Structures are given as C-alpha cells and as structure tokens.
C-alpha cells in the first residue's frame, strides 16, 4: 500500500481519499497529473503556464478552510 492511500491521513491531519487527487493547470484547467508531490514545477503543455505545486498546496485544494 502506498503511504497516502485510504487509511493513511494527510499531513494536515484529515483522512485521505481512496482516489488520487487531480492537479490541474491554474490557468486553463487541463489535467496535469494525479497523485501527491513534495514539490514540483511544471509547464502546462496546453497553455504554456509555468506553475509550482507542493504538498501544502494539495492539502489546501483538498481541504479548503470552512470560513
């Protein structure tokens, strides 16, 4: 079993979903990858935007603040 599947909690303390999270381009919304990263910088093949993603970004996207 991989470290962030089903029974393993997110580093933020909330339970992880069974499916891998989708990470999309912030500009054109194209699916860039599914999964978890520590830190990555990538260029969208569709619109050319260069973006950085990290684990904290993924936690914020999956568990937005209720305020």
HELIX and SHEET records of a PDB file:
HELIX    1   1 UNK A   55  UNK A   62  1                                   8    
SHEET    1   A 2 UNK A  22  UNK A  24  0                                        
SHEET    2   A 2 UNK A  31  UNK A  34 -1                                        
SHEET    1   B 2 UNK A  39  UNK A  43  0                                        
SHEET    2   B 2 UNK A  50  UNK A  54 -1                                        
END                                                                             
